[in-house]
Amino acid sequence: MAHISLSDEDLKQIEARGMSREQVLSQLETFRQGFPYARLLRPCRVGDGIEVLQQADLARLRETFSAAASAGRVMKFVPASGAATRMFKSLIAFHNRYDHMDAHEMRAAGEKNQPDHASFLEFIKGIKKFAFYDDLRSAMSKDGLDTEDLISKREYKPILEYVLSSKGLDLAQLPKGLIKFHRYPETSRTAFEEQLVEATGYTTDHNGLARVHFTVSPEHEASIKEHLRRICDHYEKSGIRFELTFSLQKPSSDTLAADPDNRPFRDKEGRLVFRPGGHGALLENLNALRADLVFIKNIDNVVPDRLKQETTIYKKALGGYLIELQEEIFGWLERSSSRDLEDGYIEEMFAFIRDRLCIHPPKGVEQGSRENKMDYLISRLNRPLRVCGMVKNEGEPGGGPFWVEHEDKSTSVQIVESSQVDMQSAKQRGIWESSTHFNPVDLVCGVRDYKGKPFDLMNFVDPSTGFISVKSKEGKELKALERPGLWNGSMAYWNTVFVQVPIITFNPVKTVLDLLRKEHQPE
């Protein structure tokens, strides 16, 4: 490791974040060495790494799951920390150019069909369909502005300002969960509210209590809690109750930024610069819950009530599938605790991990000593379990399901992001591009062992699966270190099963224009 000098002030700053000097130096070494690429063998396909639930199985699986939910074993975990800046990225870009454009330049931009201009025109065309439109009109009216009159005159600058800035709704700075997504006859709902309504469909116990955990940002914690309090007051009048818990992404999970020479990046005052470590940092939040059965779903993947039934059916089915598989695994582990097993039984266990868990051991393991075979099998079975819904790939960006070869030559199925793939290799790029399915972040996780004890999830992370990106601060280029992603590298050493789910269960809102899709509009 190259010599890096850290001052006493640096060490105080590091300690105040709950980090150690060794952690920081290790991160700098990671910048220097980089991360190895994943070794893709082939994409997972139906019948080869992806299971398909038969219609006849759905009722049984839902019944199995409902018994666990009724007993209070189930909760929902929703990462909801991020601001909606990316959601409004194209509008922000257009607004930033607006002041410098005359009418001729605006027409020219439209003729060239520049992406941000095209997005802006689509936004204006559909503006009355957004669930936040009434709030926009109200905010502008208070300042004597008529939204519809401005649209008719093609005076768009005030509209953009009231959408994006603190002069009006300030939507670009809000957490995505606080933005109104869907309009109903009597009201409109935010993404937070839709998450709660959805949760009542599959996390409610026999006492009518639905448990949901949100990760939130410190600057928005108070407003989010107040918003959710009002929502809960409304629903609890009708007999529904919520147990809501919250956590913040810990400063100790941030990562040090580096300059192009892999030395600590410093701000104008000479202080070290730390950045959020990506959604993989939320593994600590999940681990701290000490939960049992946990659904993980992104804050923006919600639908109006008219489409929730299909989502609920498959959430329960995935949960039932996990419970049945978990019970099989627990049975193997309980019978193995005596370690006095016939050779035929050991062979059945190897067949189980290959056929049901898609784990192919390193060469030689099955020819090893009885003791070594038992050690391997127990180690592989006694891990957190996740069942991941997979949808057919229709061009959405993000990770997908692949067969991956590991350092020890074993193979398993993994969720892989594009940043983990060597796109300079024609073979690896070809495997990546031939993928048929996509990871919509639709997971149910079993995080307790066969004795009912919570796993320490930090023990099942593959630290080599992070990635390095290039950002800028104060006009200077920096390198940012992303921790292994929550549903790929952070869960790399979990037992994993992929199950195909209908595309209708995946309706993310990555840009504001996604809210104009028919799935997010009233019938």
Rosetta blueprint (number, residue, H / E / L):
1 M L
2 A L
3 H L
4 I L
5 S L
6 L L
7 S L
8 D H
9 E H
10 D H
11 L H
12 K H
13 Q H
14 I H
15 E H
16 A H
17 R L
18 G L
19 M L
20 S L
21 R H
22 E H
23 Q H
24 V H
25 L H
26 S H
27 Q H
28 L H
29 E H
30 T H
31 F H
32 R H
33 Q H
34 G L
35 F L
36 P L
37 Y L
38 A L
39 R E
40 L E
41 L E
42 R E
43 P E
44 C L
45 R E
46 V E
47 G L
48 D E
49 G E
50 I E
51 E E
52 V L
53 L L
54 Q L
55 Q H
56 A H
57 D H
58 L H
59 A H
60 R H
61 L H
62 R H
63 E H
64 T H
65 F H
66 S H
67 A H
68 A H
69 A H
70 S H
71 A L
72 G L
73 R L
74 V E
75 M E
76 K E
77 F E
78 V E
79 P E
80 A L
81 S L
82 G L
83 A E
84 A L
85 T L
86 R H
87 M H
88 F H
89 K H
90 S H
91 L H
92 I H
93 A H
94 F H
95 H H
96 N H
97 R H
98 Y H
99 D L
100 H L
101 M L
102 D L
103 A H
104 H H
105 E H
106 M H
107 R H
108 A H
109 A H
110 G H
111 E H
112 K L
113 N L
114 Q L
115 P H
116 D H
117 H H
118 A H
119 S H
120 F H
121 L H
122 E H
123 F H
124 I H
125 K H
126 G L
127 I H
128 K H
129 K H
130 F L
131 A L
132 F L
133 Y H
134 D H
135 D H
136 L H
137 R H
138 S H
139 A H
140 M H
141 S H
142 K H
143 D L
144 G L
145 L L
146 D L
147 T H
148 E H
149 D H
150 L H
151 I H
152 S H
153 K L
154 R L
155 E L
156 Y L
157 K H
158 P H
159 I H
160 L H
161 E H
162 Y H
163 V H
164 L H
165 S L
166 S L
167 K L
168 G L
169 L L
170 D L
171 L H
172 A H
173 Q H
174 L L
175 P E
176 K H
177 G H
178 L H
179 I L
180 K E
181 F E
182 H E
183 R E
184 Y L
185 P L
186 E L
187 T L
188 S E
189 R E
190 T E
191 A H
192 F H
193 E H
194 E H
195 Q H
196 L H
197 V H
198 E H
199 A H
200 T H
201 G L
202 Y L
203 T L
204 T L
205 D L
206 H L
207 N L
208 G L
209 L E
210 A E
211 R E
212 V E
213 H E
214 F E
215 T E
216 V E
217 S L
218 P H
219 E H
220 H H
221 E H
222 A H
223 S H
224 I H
225 K H
226 E H
227 H H
228 L H
229 R H
230 R H
231 I H
232 C H
233 D H
234 H H
235 Y H
236 E H
237 K L
238 S L
239 G L
240 I L
241 R E
242 F E
243 E E
244 L E
245 T E
246 F E
247 S E
248 L E
249 Q L
250 K L
251 P H
252 S H
253 S H
254 D L
255 T E
256 L E
257 A L
258 A E
259 D L
260 P L
261 D L
262 N L
263 R L
264 P E
265 F L
266 R E
267 D L
268 K L
269 E L
270 G L
271 R L
272 L E
273 V L
274 F E
275 R E
276 P L
277 G L
278 G L
279 H H
280 G H
281 A H
282 L H
283 L H
284 E H
285 N H
286 L H
287 N H
288 A H
289 L L
290 R L
291 A L
292 D L
293 L E
294 V E
295 F E
296 I E
297 K E
298 N L
299 I L
300 D L
301 N L
302 V L
303 V L
304 P L
305 D H
306 R H
307 L H
308 K H
309 Q H
310 E H
311 T H
312 T H
313 I H
314 Y H
315 K H
316 K H
317 A H
318 L H
319 G H
320 G H
321 Y H
322 L H
323 I H
324 E H
325 L H
326 Q H
327 E H
328 E H
329 I H
330 F H
331 G H
332 W H
333 L H
334 E H
335 R H
336 S H
337 S L
338 S L
339 R L
340 D L
341 L L
342 E L
343 D H
344 G H
345 Y H
346 I H
347 E H
348 E H
349 M H
350 F H
351 A H
352 F H
353 I H
354 R H
355 D H
356 R L
357 L L
358 C L
359 I L
360 H E
361 P L
362 P L
363 K L
364 G L
365 V H
366 E H
367 Q H
368 G L
369 S L
370 R H
371 E H
372 N H
373 K H
374 M H
375 D H
376 Y H
377 L H
378 I H
379 S H
380 R H
381 L H
382 N L
383 R L
384 P L
385 L E
386 R E
387 V E
388 C E
389 G E
390 M E
391 V E
392 K E
393 N L
394 E L
395 G L
396 E L
397 P L
398 G L
399 G L
400 G E
401 P E
402 F E
403 W E
404 V E
405 E E
406 H L
407 E L
408 D L
409 K L
410 S L
411 T E
412 S E
413 V E
414 Q E
415 I E
416 V E
417 E L
418 S H
419 S H
420 Q H
421 V L
422 D L
423 M L
424 Q L
425 S L
426 A H
427 K H
428 Q H
429 R H
430 G H
431 I H
432 W H
433 E H
434 S L
435 S L
436 T L
437 H E
438 F E
439 N L
440 P L
441 V L
442 D E
443 L E
444 V E
445 C E
446 G E
447 V L
448 R E
449 D L
450 Y L
451 K L
452 G L
453 K L
454 P E
455 F L
456 D L
457 L H
458 M H
459 N H
460 F H
461 V L
462 D L
463 P H
464 S H
465 T H
466 G L
467 F E
468 I E
469 S E
470 V E
471 K E
472 S E
473 K E
474 E L
475 G L
476 K E
477 E E
478 L E
479 K E
480 A E
481 L E
482 E E
483 R L
484 P L
485 G L
486 L L
487 W L
488 N L
489 G H
490 S H
491 M H
492 A L
493 Y L
494 W L
495 N E
496 T E
497 V E
498 F E
499 V E
500 Q E
501 V L
502 P L
503 I H
504 I H
505 T H
506 F L
507 N L
508 P L
509 V L
510 K L
511 T L
512 V H
513 L H
514 D H
515 L H
516 L H
517 R L
518 K H
519 E H
520 H H
521 Q L
522 P L
523 E L
